[in-house]
């Protein structure tokens, strides 16, 4: 019985499985900013590229594919002409909004650097 108690105690010390799954997906580079842009409104691929400086087309495409596979993003094709692809959050993806806003507030308070878009021009 003592072995079982030790095992249970060790299991309680592990990180929460939900937190692990969230950060495995959202902790990847560029994923958070993509979701943050889409929380505001659906966007075309080119608009996402402009909104996220430094992201390559391939990386954006890969991350959008991952978010789609996770059920957070829907890809919609506008037949055109010209052919355009838009992305929007699913209900599950949109449910991330309160958590993302809270993380942003936390970062503004506790992380150095701040948001250069919000700093005053002197």
trRosetta pair geometry for C-beta under 8 A, 3 or more apart (Angstrom, degrees):
i j d omega theta_ij theta_ji phi_ij phi_ji
1 4 5.5 -52 -156 33 43 113
1 5 6.6 43 150 -19 71 103
2 5 5.7 -53 -151 34 36 113
2 6 6.6 36 152 -19 66 104
3 6 5.8 -54 -151 35 33 111
3 7 6.4 35 151 -20 65 106
4 7 5.6 -54 -148 36 33 113
4 8 6.3 31 155 -17 66 106
5 8 5.8 -54 -145 38 31 110
5 9 6.3 33 154 -20 64 107
6 9 5.7 -55 -148 37 30 112
6 10 6.3 30 154 -18 65 106
7 10 5.9 -57 -150 37 29 110
7 11 6.4 31 153 -22 64 106
8 11 5.6 -51 -147 33 33 114
8 12 6.6 35 153 -22 63 103
9 12 5.8 -54 -155 31 32 113
9 13 6.9 31 149 -21 63 104
10 13 5.7 -56 -155 30 37 113
10 14 7.3 50 148 -35 63 94
11 14 5.9 -40 -162 8 40 117
15 19 5.6 -102 165 77 103 123
15 20 5.6 119 106 -58 115 98
16 19 4.3 83 72 6 99 107
16 20 6.9 -166 94 -10 52 84
17 20 5.5 -52 -150 34 35 116
17 21 6.4 33 154 -18 67 104
18 21 5.8 -55 -149 37 32 109
18 22 6.3 34 153 -21 66 105
19 22 5.7 -52 -146 35 32 113
19 23 6.3 17 161 -7 66 109
20 23 6.4 -67 -148 44 25 99
20 24 6.2 31 154 -26 64 108
21 24 5.6 -51 -145 30 30 115
21 25 6.8 15 160 -5 62 106
22 25 6.4 -74 -162 44 28 98
22 26 5.6 -20 168 23 71 117
22 27 7.7 90 120 -26 63 95
23 26 6.2 -64 -111 63 33 83
23 27 3.8 40 -175 -34 72 131
24 27 6.5 4 -61 35 11 112
24 28 7.8 21 162 -38 37 95
25 28 6.8 -59 179 2 26 107
25 31 6.5 -168 152 173 62 160
25 66 7.1 177 -145 150 86 114
25 67 7.7 111 -178 -97 111 64
25 70 5.7 82 -133 -103 143 161
25 72 8.0 132 161 -13 141 145
26 31 5.2 -153 -138 112 41 124
26 32 5.5 75 -177 -75 89 80
26 35 6.9 -38 -122 6 102 150
26 96 8.0 166 -92 -143 142 143
27 31 7.4 13 46 51 19 130
27 32 7.9 35 -96 -42 24 109
28 31 4.6 74 68 -15 90 126
28 63 7.0 -174 105 -114 125 102
28 66 7.5 0 48 103 158 164
29 59 7.9 -43 103 -170 101 133
30 33 5.9 -65 -155 46 46 107
30 34 6.0 49 153 -27 78 107
30 52 6.7 79 -146 173 92 144
30 55 5.3 106 -127 -110 130 120
30 59 5.8 113 7 149 170 117
30 60 7.2 -118 168 -89 142 57
30 63 5.2 -115 105 -63 114 160
31 34 5.8 -58 -151 34 31 113
31 35 6.5 24 157 -14 67 106
31 63 5.3 -158 -89 -154 71 119
31 66 7.3 -64 -105 88 118 129
31 67 6.9 160 -145 -67 95 108
32 35 6.0 -60 -149 39 30 106
32 36 6.1 31 154 -22 66 110
32 100 7.4 159 -161 -126 88 107
33 36 5.3 -54 -141 37 34 116
33 37 6.4 36 159 -21 66 100
33 51 7.9 175 162 123 103 93
33 52 5.0 120 131 -118 130 114
33 55 7.7 -159 86 -48 134 136
34 37 6.0 -55 -154 32 29 108
34 38 6.5 17 153 -9 64 111
34 48 6.5 30 -131 -161 83 122
34 52 6.6 -17 -75 -62 65 155
34 60 7.2 153 -98 -139 124 76
34 63 5.5 167 -18 126 161 132
34 64 6.9 -143 -170 -75 147 73
34 67 6.8 -137 111 -37 134 154
35 38 5.7 -63 -146 45 33 107
35 39 6.3 48 151 -36 67 98
35 67 7.0 -177 -74 -124 93 140
35 72 6.9 -35 -109 154 112 135
35 73 8.0 -120 -99 -63 76 109
35 89 7.2 75 -148 -94 76 119
35 93 6.6 -143 -138 -165 100 99
35 96 6.0 -28 169 94 134 151
35 100 6.7 -154 114 -86 110 147
36 39 5.6 -40 -149 16 31 117
36 40 7.6 33 152 -18 56 97
36 100 5.7 -178 -97 -178 83 140
36 104 7.8 113 -127 -67 129 125
37 40 6.2 -57 -171 26 37 110
37 43 6.0 -28 141 -5 111 155
37 48 6.0 136 104 -124 154 76
37 51 4.7 104 -121 123 138 148
37 52 6.6 -89 -36 -49 143 101
38 41 7.5 -103 -154 78 38 27
38 42 6.8 23 -146 -111 82 38
38 43 6.2 -113 -94 14 70 105
38 48 7.8 3 -59 -102 90 112
38 73 6.7 -48 -164 -110 173 104
38 87 6.2 -67 -106 116 127 101
38 88 6.4 158 -163 -141 108 34
38 89 4.9 131 137 -44 116 96
38 93 6.9 -27 112 151 129 132
39 89 6.6 37 -87 -25 49 151
39 93 8.0 -141 -83 146 71 88
39 94 6.9 133 -126 -128 69 58
39 96 6.9 -106 -89 85 118 94
39 97 4.8 141 -152 -101 122 90
39 100 6.1 -145 -52 64 162 152
42 76 7.8 -6 -165 31 140 128
42 86 5.4 44 158 168 115 114
42 87 6.4 -178 -157 88 79 41
42 88 3.6 -35 -100 -85 106 99
42 89 7.8 -140 -86 8 71 64
43 47 4.3 -131 -171 91 102 121
43 48 5.0 126 114 -58 130 82
43 51 6.9 -51 -153 0 162 145
43 86 6.7 176 97 -152 22 78
43 87 6.0 -17 64 57 70 87
43 88 7.9 141 15 -79 53 60
44 47 4.6 92 56 6 78 106
44 48 7.2 -142 95 -7 41 85
44 84 5.4 -41 -131 179 124 113
44 85 6.7 115 -151 78 72 48
44 86 5.1 -52 -88 -96 60 72
44 87 7.7 129 -119 12 16 76
45 48 5.8 -56 -154 32 31 112
45 49 6.7 33 150 -20 64 103
45 60 7.0 120 -160 129 86 132
45 61 7.9 21 -142 -81 123 79
45 64 7.9 -59 -112 -40 90 166
45 84 7.7 -161 19 -169 94 71
45 85 5.1 38 -26 74 117 100
45 86 7.8 -120 -24 -92 67 29
45 87 7.1 90 -73 -14 63 109
46 49 5.5 -49 -152 32 36 115
46 50 6.6 32 152 -16 66 104
47 50 5.7 -54 -149 38 34 109
47 51 6.1 32 153 -20 67 111
48 51 5.7 -59 -143 39 30 111
48 52 6.2 -4 167 8 67 113
48 55 7.9 -57 139 80 88 144
48 60 6.0 138 115 -158 121 132
48 64 7.8 73 126 -70 172 126
48 87 6.8 17 -50 38 141 129
49 52 6.7 -78 -142 51 21 87
49 55 6.5 -136 -130 80 60 101
49 57 6.7 -9 -100 -90 131 69
49 60 6.0 -73 -83 -48 79 167
52 55 4.5 14 115 3 114 131
52 60 7.2 149 67 -96 136 112
55 59 5.3 -129 -167 84 82 119
55 60 5.1 92 143 -61 122 96
56 59 4.5 91 54 9 86 102
56 60 6.8 -151 89 -5 43 86
57 60 5.8 -58 -148 38 29 111
57 61 6.2 29 155 -19 65 109
58 61 5.7 -56 -148 38 29 112
58 62 6.2 30 154 -20 65 107
59 62 5.6 -52 -145 37 32 112
59 63 6.2 27 158 -15 66 107
60 63 6.0 -57 -145 40 28 106
60 64 6.2 27 157 -18 64 109
61 64 5.9 -57 -145 38 27 110
61 65 6.4 31 155 -21 63 106
62 65 5.7 -57 -152 34 29 113
62 66 6.5 28 152 -17 64 105
63 66 5.6 -52 -149 36 35 112
63 67 6.3 33 153 -17 67 106
64 67 5.7 -53 -144 40 33 110
64 68 6.2 37 153 -22 64 105
64 73 6.0 -104 -156 107 71 157
64 75 7.0 90 157 -80 117 108
64 87 5.9 -96 -142 -104 123 151
65 68 5.6 -54 -149 35 30 114
65 69 6.4 30 153 -19 64 105
66 69 5.7 -54 -147 36 31 110
66 70 6.3 25 154 -14 64 109
67 70 5.7 -57 -145 41 32 110
67 72 4.6 -79 -173 70 85 110
67 73 4.0 49 121 5 112 122
67 93 7.2 60 179 -104 109 128
68 71 7.7 49 177 -66 31 21
68 72 7.5 -98 -75 55 23 65
68 73 4.9 -68 -72 77 64 91
68 74 7.0 108 -122 -99 90 26
68 75 5.9 -13 -99 -21 140 103
70 73 8.0 51 59 14 88 81
71 90 5.9 -67 164 45 67 159
71 92 5.4 32 124 50 101 150
71 93 7.7 -161 122 -42 57 90
72 89 6.3 -38 168 -143 71 81
72 90 5.9 -142 -155 31 20 102
72 92 5.7 -98 -101 99 61 100
72 93 3.6 108 -171 -83 74 101
72 96 7.4 24 -145 -17 120 134
73 87 5.4 -4 -174 -171 116 108
73 88 7.1 153 -153 80 68 29
73 89 6.1 -50 -99 -105 61 47
73 90 6.7 -114 -62 -13 11 87
73 93 5.8 91 -63 -80 55 159
74 87 7.0 157 77 -153 47 57
74 88 5.5 -18 57 64 96 80
74 89 7.6 65 13 155 84 6
74 90 5.6 108 -32 -68 100 84
75 85 6.2 -14 -168 -172 96 108
75 86 7.7 147 -160 80 47 44
75 87 5.9 -24 -102 -99 59 78
76 85 7.1 150 78 -160 45 58
76 86 4.8 -23 67 67 99 92
76 87 7.3 174 20 -85 79 28
76 88 6.8 14 -2 9 122 103
77 83 6.9 -16 -171 -167 98 92
77 84 7.6 154 -158 84 52 42
77 85 5.5 -26 -103 -104 66 76
77 86 8.0 180 -84 23 19 71
78 83 7.0 159 84 -157 67 41
78 84 4.4 -2 54 61 115 90
78 85 7.3 -154 18 -77 77 26
78 86 6.4 59 -23 -10 106 107
79 83 6.5 -38 -165 -110 29 76
80 83 4.3 -99 1 -63 139 38
80 84 6.1 123 -70 -3 105 77
89 92 7.9 -136 172 74 91 54
89 93 3.2 -141 -159 102 97 122
89 94 4.5 138 112 -55 129 72
89 96 7.7 -126 -151 32 144 107
90 93 4.8 100 43 7 67 102
90 94 7.0 -130 94 -3 35 89
91 94 5.8 -55 -144 39 30 111
91 95 6.5 40 152 -31 62 103
92 95 5.6 -50 -154 23 31 118
92 96 7.9 43 147 -28 56 92
93 96 6.0 -42 -174 9 43 115
94 97 6.0 -8 180 -23 56 112
95 98 7.9 -35 177 20 51 95
96 99 5.4 -69 -164 49 59 110
96 100 5.4 57 143 -26 90 109
97 100 5.8 -61 -142 38 27 109
97 101 6.2 25 163 -18 66 107
98 101 5.9 -56 -146 37 30 110
98 102 6.3 29 156 -18 65 108
99 102 5.8 -57 -149 38 30 111
99 103 6.3 31 153 -19 65 106
100 103 5.6 -52 -146 37 32 111
100 104 6.4 37 153 -21 64 104
101 104 5.6 -52 -151 34 32 115
101 105 6.6 33 152 -18 64 102
102 105 5.7 -50 -149 35 34 111
102 106 6.4 38 151 -20 65 104
103 106 5.5 -51 -147 36 33 115
103 107 6.3 36 153 -21 65 104
104 107 5.7 -52 -147 35 31 111
104 108 6.5 34 154 -21 64 103
105 108 5.7 -52 -149 33 32 113
105 109 6.5 22 155 -11 64 109
106 109 6.0 -67 -153 42 30 106
106 110 5.7 -22 170 21 70 119
106 111 7.9 62 126 -11 70 100
107 110 6.6 -77 -122 55 22 81
107 111 4.6 -25 -157 23 69 126
108 111 7.6 -4 -43 44 12 87
108 114 6.8 53 -136 -126 68 69
108 115 6.9 -33 -100 -11 95 106
114 118 6.9 -117 168 66 101 106
114 119 6.2 92 122 -66 133 104
115 118 4.2 54 85 14 110 110
115 119 7.1 -174 89 -27 58 79
116 119 5.6 -39 -146 12 41 117
